[in-house]
Amino acid sequence: MTTADFAANRDNFCYRHPDRQSFVLCQRCLRTICPQCQTQAAVGVICPECMKEQRKAESPAQRKARRSWRSAVVVAAPGSRPVVTYAILAITSFIGLLQLIPGLGSAITDQLLFWTPYLYPNLFGYPFEPWRLLTAALVHGGFWHLGLNMLALWMIGQSLEPLIGRWRYLTLYVLSALGGSVAVAMIAPGTATVGASGAVFGLMAALLVIGRHFGANVTGILVILLINLVIGFVPGFNVAWQAHLGGAITGALIGLVYAVLRRPKQRVWQIVSLVGIGVALLLAVAFLPPLIMRAMAG
């Protein structure tokens, strides 16, 4: 029940539907809007009137990009929450907090990190634990490592997940994480790695490719991606640039698949292409690194 004062305050109700109570504000005009009037923006939501004004200000290239993408691919409903992003954030952050507990943290890290010898028990006698290719994305090397990756995930996921849909987004994240670990196994097989950086770089690369394919301004994303890639090569930064590179390449390929095979009638080919990328990564890690490891052992 609401009090008379509460009911009299129109700021507590949607400005387009006065009978609907809401506490969500449009990020542009700051007026209250109900769920029906909410459209997902890059940050937060905007109302229909602000959306109309925003589209009037679009360049021809931006208008073409929006129409080309949304008319041809099934995306999440306007105003939907990026629940996959939130789930990944929650799970990874929870494990990160457990890592901060003395004694328990090191045990968790040892069980989930990726190290190439765990893929080849015949060579080094370690147990065969292929799941580490993915579980490495759940553990991090410290609070700042976790915080920066989760911040990037949250910022990218707000836009990318509603654009391509939840299952496509989850597939992109998982395969990019796999691509990062595969790159480490192929380029630096003696290096143990942790972190979701490969998956995050995959998200950035996919967003870059999708935006570029439809004529959007992707300069900012490109600059951020290049800066982070270059940091991995700077002496003194303990960063597995191999995972960054592998995740970015995998994400770019998946972004291209989503952009080119975006029509509903092409869905089967999109799935086949994604399965092909996953199989190619597994085959690459199955055959090439053993040759490298044998050379190292010799």
Secondary structure, 3 states (H helix, E strand, C coil): CCCHHHHHCHHHECCCCCCCECCCECCCCCCECCHHHCEECCCCEECHHHHHHHHHCCCHHHHHHHHHHHCCCCCCCCCCCCHHHHHHHHHHHHHHHHHCCCCHHHHHHHHHCECHHHHCHHHHCCCCCCCHHHHHHHCCCCHHHHHHHHHHHHHHHHHHHHHHCHHHHHHHHHHHHHHHHHHHHHHCCCCCECCCHHHHHHHHHHHHHHHHHCCCCCHHHHHHHHHHHHHCCCCCCCCCHHHHHHHHHHHHHHHHHHHHCCCHHHHHHHHHHHHHHHHHHHHHHHHHHHHHHHHHHC
